[in-house]
Amino acid sequence: MKVIYTIIIAIFIMFIITFSLENTIPIQLRYYHFFERWIPTYMLIFIAFLAGVIFTGFMGIVERFRMNRTINRLNKTIRDLRREMKVNEHPPYIEEAGKTIKTSRQEIL
């Protein structure tokens, strides 16, 4: 598995290198007259890709926190329902020499 992972990483790095070498034409980024900058095409594409990765990671973290909160709330509900079931269950019956005796929970514990 490590070999496959290494091969995939090597192919990805080769793609990045060849893409960067083929797309070196500078383009001008301009925002009215406040911002004006020349950068290579590959740099613009990599920055956009990185911004997408960061945004997606942030959204994944937010979703994970939301799911953990839901899981904790549901676990609390399960605990409360189990406690309620234990309180409402019938006390056990004990048989002694042919007699059936109904005992309370406190006597057994």
N, C-alpha and C positions, 0 to 999 in steps of 0.2 A: 504494500500500500504506500509505503514511503517513496518507493521508486516512481510510482504513478504520480504522486503528489509533486515530486521533484521535476518530473518531465512536464507536467502542466505548468508549473511555475516558470520553468525555462522557456517554454513556448510563449507564455504571456510576456515575459521580459523581452524576448526577441521581437514580439509584435510591437511593444512600446518603443523599442529602439528604432526599428525600421519605420514605424509611423512617424516618429520624430524627425528622422533624417529626410523623409519624403515631403514633409509639410513645414518647411522652414520659411515660407513666404511671410513677410511681416504684414500685419493688418493693423489699421488704426482704429482704436477704441476712442469714442468721443461721446461725452455727455454735455451737450450745449457747449459753453465755453469754460466750464468749470474743470473739466477733466479731459485730457487729451494724451493718449499714450500709444506707442507702437509696440506690438508684441507678436511673436511668431504664431502661426495658426495652431500648431500642436499645443502650445501653452494655453491658448484660449479653450481648446477642447478638453485638455486635462483639468483645467480649473473648473470648468462646468461639470465634468465627471466627478471631481472631488467634492464639489458643492452638493451634488446629488447623493453621493455616498454619505456625507455627513448628515444631510437632511433625513435620509431614510433611516440611518442609525438612531437619530434623535427620536423619530416617530416610533421606532421599535422599542426604545427604552420607555417611552411614555405608555405604549400599549402593554409592556411587561408590568409596569407599576399598576396599571389599571386592573390587569388580570390578577395580580397578587392580592390586591385589595378585595376583589370579588371572591377569590378563593378563601381568604381569611374570614370574610363575612359568611360565606356558606359553611365553612367549618364550624363557626360559632353557632350557626343555626342547627347544625347536626348535633353538636354537643348539648345544646339546650333541649332538643327533641329527645335525645337519649336519656337525659336526666328526667324529663317528664314521663317517659315510658317506664323508667325504674320506679318512680313514685306511684304510678297508677297500676303496676302489675299486681296480680293476686298473690297473697302470701302462700307459702308452700304448705302442703299437708304432710303430717308425719303419722305413720301407722305404728301403734304399740299394741302388741298382743291382740290383734283383731280389732282394735278401736282406732278410729280415725280422729286425730286431734288437729284442729286448725290453730296454727301459731301465728303470732305477729312477726314482722320483720325484725324488730328490735331483739326479740328473744333469741333468734338464730345468730344474729351478728354478735 
